[in-house]
Amino acid sequence: MSAHGPGTTPPPGGADSAGLPWSGRGLSSTGFDDDRGEGDPRLLAAVRAPSREAELVAAVAAARLLVPVVAAPAEVDTSGGLTVEKSTDMAAVTLTSPEGQRALPVFSSMAALTRWDPSARPVPVTSARAAQAAVSERCEVMLLDLGAEHAQVLRPSMVWALAQERAWLPAHEDPFVTQALTRAVQEEPMVVACTGEAGDPAGAGVLRVVLTLRAGLAAEEVQALATRIGERIATDGETRARIDAVAFAIRQA
């Protein structure tokens, strides 16, 4: 339907759906003007070896991602007994698991996006922009190539690293986390040593905090000590963002 009334002449050069002329407008570059929608070869290789998590996140960081947007009702008319969409907006997709975890789906290529939802429109963005969008939408994880055989879950610590545009390391190899553990136990005289190790299950991002304690503590005292240390770790925002999950192991000196 034309936005121009009877007897009016459309502006030269055409107009948009609101009747505003295209003439005189400028289109800013997205930075992906020559993008053909293909997957980055380095990223496609990395998702086939997901056990090398640092390499996977590095490949994601260097790649262009496609964020899907879909039509969502902006204004609905129910006055006539039927629900009629009077207008729609395009909105980014977020998903929520049965446990309440929110996720932002992202795709490596048009082929992967189309397999998931042929009606979704692709928005090409850097991985940092995608991760920043995930954080702003309170999404804990990003789902890469959802529905594909090589689909991967980018855990919260990975999303945070991508958003900050810094290299990701597993928590037990991260010097920042090591320093945080040292600070967390420095006021505990019964702690001889505190180290971080990769926890189980593999691939879940669990940091096993190993506490070596002096002899003489009762079971309830050990539990209280571990709770205090866990609370110190959790209340340090940057440290907590670099750790996906924590488990404690106790050893005697």
N, C-alpha and C positions, 0 to 999 in steps of 0.2 A: 504494500500500500504506500502511495506517495505521501510524503509529509507536507506537500504543497497543496494549498486549497485550489478550488476551481478557478480558472482564469489566471492563475499565477504561472510564471515562467521559472523553471528550475534554473539555478545559477549556472553560469557557464563553467564547464569542467566537472560538473556533477556535484553531488552532495551526499552526506551520510544519512542514516535513517532518521535523524532529528531535523534534517533539512539544512544543516550547516554546511557551507561549501568546503570542498577539499582544497580549493585554490588558496595558495598562500601559506599552507601548513607545511611544517617540516617534520620529518621522521628522524628521531635520534637513533644512532646505531646501538644495537644490543651487544656488540662485540662478537657476535656469532653469525655475521651476515653470510658467510660462505659455508656454514654448517650444513652438511647433507644428512644429518641425523644418524650417522653411523657410530658404532661403539668405538671407544678408544682401545686400540690393540693391547696396550699395556694393562688396562683395566680388565679386559676380557681374559687375558692370560692370568691375572692375579686371582680372579674369582674362581678359576679352576684349580687353584692351590690355596684354599682358604685357611689352611693350617699356618701359613706364613702371614700372620695377621698384620704385622708391621708393614709388610710389602703391600698387602691389600689396601690398608688405609692410605699409604703413600700414593698408590695408583689412583684411588678415589680422589685424593687431594689435587692431583694433577689433571684430572679429567673434567670435561664438561658433563653436567648431568641434566636430565630432563625432568622437570617437575610437572605433573599432570594437573590441569585445571578442568573443571566440569561446570556445566550450567546448574545454577541453584536458584530457586524462586526468590525474587526480591520483594515482590508484592503479589498477594493472592486475594482474589475476590470470591467470597462465599455467599454473597447476598442473594444469588439466584438459586440456591440449593445445591449447586455444583461448585466444586473447587476449580477456579480458573486462574491460571498464572497470568497476571497482567504484565509482569516484567520479570526478567531474569538477570542475574549477575553471574560472572565467571569467578569461581572460587577454587583455591587450592584444596587438595584432598588430604584429610587426616583420617587415620583409622584408630579404633579403640579395641583392644583385646578384651575378652571376657573378664580378665583380671583387672581391667582398668588402665592398662598401659597404653599410652598414646604413641602413634607412629606416623612418620611422614614417608610416603612411598616416593622413591626416585628411580630413574631409569637411565641405563647406559646408552640406549639407542631407541630410535623410533620403532624398530622391529619389536623390541621388548615391551615398549609402552603399548603398542597396538595389540599385542597378544593379550595384555591385561585388560585393556578397555579401548576398543577402537574409536569410541566417541570422545575420549579425552583429548584435550589440546595440549601440545607440548610447550613448555616454557624453558628455554635453555638458560642455565645459570652455572656459575662456578660452584664447586663443591662447598666453598666457604659460605656463599649466599644461601645455598640450600640448607646447610647446617644452622646458620643463623635464623632462617625461617623456622626450622624445627624447634629451636630453643624458644623463639618468640611465641610459637604455638603450643608450648609446653609439651612437646613430643619428646619422650625419653629416647627413642631409637629412630633410625632411618632404615627403611626396607629397600634394599637395592634389587631391582629387577624382580619385583614381586610376581609370583606365578611361573617364573622361569626355572629351569632345572638347576641353574647356577645361582639362584636367589641367595642373598646374604643379608644378615641382620647386622647393622652397625650399632654397636652398643653405646650407652650413654657417654662413656669416657672417650670413645672415638668421635661421636658427634661434637663433643665439647672441644676436642683438639682441632677438628675441621673448622669449627666456628671461629676459633682463635687463630687459625692459620699457622699452627705449630705442628711439629712432628709428634706422632703418637707413639708411645711406648707402653708395653704392658706394665701394670702397676709395680710388679716386683723388680722391674728393670729401670724404673723411673727415679732418677736422683732426687727429684722434688719430693716424691713419696717417701724415699729413704730418709731424707732429712726430717720430714713430718713425723715419722715413727720415732726418730731419736728424740724429738721435742716432746712427744706424747708420753715417753717413759722417764724423762729426766727427773721428775719429782717422785719417782717410785724407787726407794732404796732397795726393795726386794728383787728388782729386775736386774739381772746380771747382763743380759744381752737381749736385743730385739731385732729380728730380721724379717724380711718379707720373702715369700716363696710363691711360686705358682700353685694355686689350689685346684681342687677337683670340684666339678667335672671340667675336663679340658675344654677350652673354648667358651667358657662362661664368664671369664674375666674375674675369677675369684682370687683375691689376695689372701694367702695364708700368713697371718702374723704369728711368728714363732717367738714365744716369750720364754727365756731361760731364767728360772727363778731360784732364789736361795731356798734351802730346805727350811721347814718349820711352819709353813702356811697351811691352815686348814682349808678344806674344800670351799667353804663359803667365802673365805678371804681371797682365794684365787679367783673366784667368780666375781667378786666385787672389784678386784684389781683390773681384771679384763674388761669389765663394764666401764670403769673410769677411762681406761685407755681408748676403748671404742668410742666413747662420747667425745673425747678430745679430737680424735680423727674426724668424726662426723661433723663437728662444729666448725672445722676449718673448711670453708667453702671450696677453695681451689683444690685442696687435697681430696675432698670427697668427690669432686667432679672427675678426678683422675682414677678413681677406684669404682669398679662396678659392683663388687660384693666383697665382704670381709668374713674370714673365718679365723679362729684362734687355735693355736696348738701350744701346749704347755710342756716344757722340759725342765728337769731338775739339774741344777749346776753340779 
